[in-house]
Amino acid sequence: MRVPYAPSEAPNEEARPIYERIAERRKPRPLIPLDLALLHNPAVADGWNSFIGAIRTKTSLPANLKELAISRIAVLNHAVHEWDVHAALALKAGVSKEVLQTLFDLPVTRHGEVEREGLLGFNKEEYAVMAYTDQMTVGVQVEDGVMAMVKSVLEDTMVVELTATVAAYNAVSRFLVALDVGECNKRGMKKVDEL
């Protein structure tokens, strides 16, 4: 990492409850490098833990679509650690290897480039989520046609949850890559067959 990691034990009593909350969310695993990077400022780490915890566990967005979006963000932002973790979770959640490989290989979907009939192997939900993720991640603005695709397959609450997920994991990937958390930047992403 480009700065030293924070200590794995709370440095003072004020930080102890924050360390404990983060450790509880990670249980049974220990704190991970991302936690130890964020814990340079325990208040920031605490807010991050609460926000990402809600995105991970308190939404109605199906796990396959959530992990598909996160995996696509990892590809677009070259976030090796994020890809390694979330692509494996996408497979576990039911995303096919074919869809995940296409997601890995496909160039970004820019404005005006949306395939209205989708992509071979992708169902309507998967394609809408990928196109939405692409436009939010790379250009920020989402064209009306892509929003219409998303709204045709997800109810309003899930549209908001998808938007929050894409925004959150863009923050995660940018933090991981900028600071080289986990020392992953020089390593290539795992191939789909290696997950």
C-alpha positions in Angstrom: 0.0 0.0 0.0 1.1 3.5 -0.6 0.8 4.5 3.1 1.3 2.1 6.0 -1.7 0.2 7.3 -3.4 1.3 10.5 -2.8 -1.0 13.5 -5.0 -4.1 13.5 -5.9 -3.4 17.2 -7.6 -0.2 18.4 -5.0 2.4 19.3 -7.2 4.0 21.9 -10.5 3.5 23.8 -12.3 6.0 21.5 -11.5 3.8 18.5 -12.3 0.5 20.2 -16.1 0.4 19.5 -15.4 1.2 15.8 -12.9 -1.6 15.5 -15.4 -3.9 17.1 -18.2 -2.9 14.8 -16.0 -3.5 11.7 -14.7 -6.8 13.1 -18.3 -7.9 13.8 -19.3 -7.3 10.1 -16.2 -9.2 8.9 -16.7 -12.1 11.3 -15.4 -14.9 11.1 -12.7 -13.3 9.0 -10.2 -10.8 10.5 -10.0 -7.2 9.4 -9.0 -7.0 5.8 -6.5 -4.6 4.2 -9.3 -2.2 3.1 -10.4 -1.9 6.8 -6.8 -1.3 7.9 -6.4 1.5 5.3 -9.6 3.2 6.3 -8.9 2.9 10.0 -6.3 5.7 9.7 -9.4 7.7 10.4 -11.8 5.6 12.6 -14.8 7.9 12.0 -14.4 7.5 8.2 -13.9 3.7 8.6 -17.1 3.6 10.7 -19.2 5.5 8.2 -17.8 3.4 5.4 -18.5 0.2 7.3 -22.1 1.2 7.9 -22.7 2.4 4.3 -21.1 -0.6 2.6 -22.7 -3.0 5.2 -26.2 -1.6 4.2 -25.4 -2.0 0.5 -24.2 -5.6 1.0 -26.9 -6.8 3.4 -29.9 -4.5 3.6 -31.1 -4.2 0.0 -33.7 -6.1 -2.0 -31.5 -6.1 -5.2 -30.9 -9.8 -6.1 -27.4 -10.9 -5.3 -26.6 -12.0 -8.9 -27.4 -8.5 -10.2 -25.5 -6.8 -7.3 -22.4 -8.9 -7.9 -22.7 -8.5 -11.7 -22.6 -4.7 -11.2 -19.7 -4.8 -8.8 -17.7 -7.1 -11.0 -18.2 -4.8 -14.0 -17.0 -1.8 -11.9 -13.9 -3.8 -11.0 -13.2 -4.5 -14.7 -13.8 -0.9 -15.8 -11.7 0.6 -13.0 -9.0 -2.1 -13.0 -9.6 -3.0 -9.4 -8.0 -6.4 -9.1 -9.0 -7.2 -5.5 -12.6 -6.1 -6.2 -12.7 -8.4 -9.2 -11.2 -11.4 -7.5 -13.7 -11.2 -4.6 -16.9 -10.1 -6.4 -16.6 -12.1 -9.6 -16.4 -15.3 -7.5 -19.4 -14.1 -5.5 -21.2 -13.4 -8.9 -20.7 -17.0 -9.9 -21.9 -18.2 -6.5 -25.0 -16.0 -6.9 -25.8 -17.7 -10.3 -24.2 -15.5 -12.9 -23.0 -17.8 -15.6 -19.3 -18.1 -16.6 -20.3 -17.1 -20.1 -21.9 -13.9 -18.9 -19.0 -13.1 -16.5 -16.4 -13.7 -19.3 -18.3 -11.4 -21.6 -18.6 -8.8 -18.9 -14.8 -9.1 -18.4 -14.0 -8.8 -22.2 -16.6 -6.3 -23.4 -15.6 -2.7 -24.0 -17.6 -0.1 -22.0 -21.2 0.7 -23.2 -21.1 4.4 -24.0 -24.0 6.7 -24.9 -25.6 5.7 -28.1 -24.0 2.2 -28.1 -26.7 0.3 -26.2 -27.8 -2.9 -28.0 -31.6 -2.8 -27.6 -31.8 -6.6 -28.0 -29.1 -7.2 -25.4 -26.1 -9.5 -25.6 -25.9 -13.2 -26.3 -26.0 -15.1 -23.0 -27.3 -12.1 -21.0 -30.9 -12.0 -19.8 -32.7 -8.6 -19.9 -31.9 -7.9 -16.2 -28.2 -8.6 -16.6 -27.9 -6.6 -19.7 -29.8 -3.6 -18.3 -27.6 -3.7 -15.1 -24.4 -3.9 -17.1 -25.3 -1.0 -19.4 -26.4 1.1 -16.4 -23.2 0.3 -14.5 -21.1 1.2 -17.5 -22.7 4.6 -18.0 -22.6 5.4 -14.3 -19.0 4.4 -13.9 -17.4 5.9 -17.0 -19.5 8.9 -18.0 -21.7 9.3 -14.9 -24.7 10.4 -16.9 -27.1 7.7 -17.9 -29.0 8.1 -21.1 -32.8 7.8 -21.0 -32.9 4.6 -23.0 -30.7 2.8 -20.5 -32.7 4.1 -17.6 -35.9 2.9 -19.3 -34.3 -0.6 -19.7 -33.4 -0.7 -16.0 -36.9 0.5 -15.0 -38.5 -2.1 -17.2 -36.8 -4.9 -15.2 -36.5 -3.5 -11.7 -39.0 -1.8 -9.4 -38.2 1.7 -8.2 -36.7 0.7 -4.9 -34.3 -1.7 -6.7 -33.4 1.1 -9.2 -32.3 3.2 -6.2 -30.5 0.3 -4.6 -28.7 -0.5 -7.9 -27.7 3.2 -8.2 -26.4 3.2 -4.6 -24.5 0.0 -5.2 -22.8 1.3 -8.3 -21.9 4.6 -6.7 -20.6 2.8 -3.5 -18.5 0.3 -5.3 -17.0 2.9 -7.6 -15.9 4.6 -4.4 -14.5 1.3 -3.2 -12.6 0.5 -6.4 -11.1 4.0 -6.6 -9.9 3.9 -3.0 -8.4 0.4 -3.5 -6.6 1.3 -6.7 -5.4 4.8 -5.7 -3.8 3.6 -2.5 -2.9 0.1 -3.9 -4.7 -1.5 -1.0 -3.8 -5.2 -0.8 -0.9 -4.6 -3.1 -2.9 -5.8 -6.1 -2.3 -3.1 -8.7 0.7 -4.9 -10.4 -1.1 -8.2 -10.5 -3.5 -9.2 -13.3 -7.1 -10.0 -12.7 -7.9 -13.7 -12.3 -9.5 -15.3 -15.4 -13.0 -16.5 -15.0 -11.9 -20.1 -14.9 -9.5 -19.4 -12.0 -12.2 -18.0 -9.7 
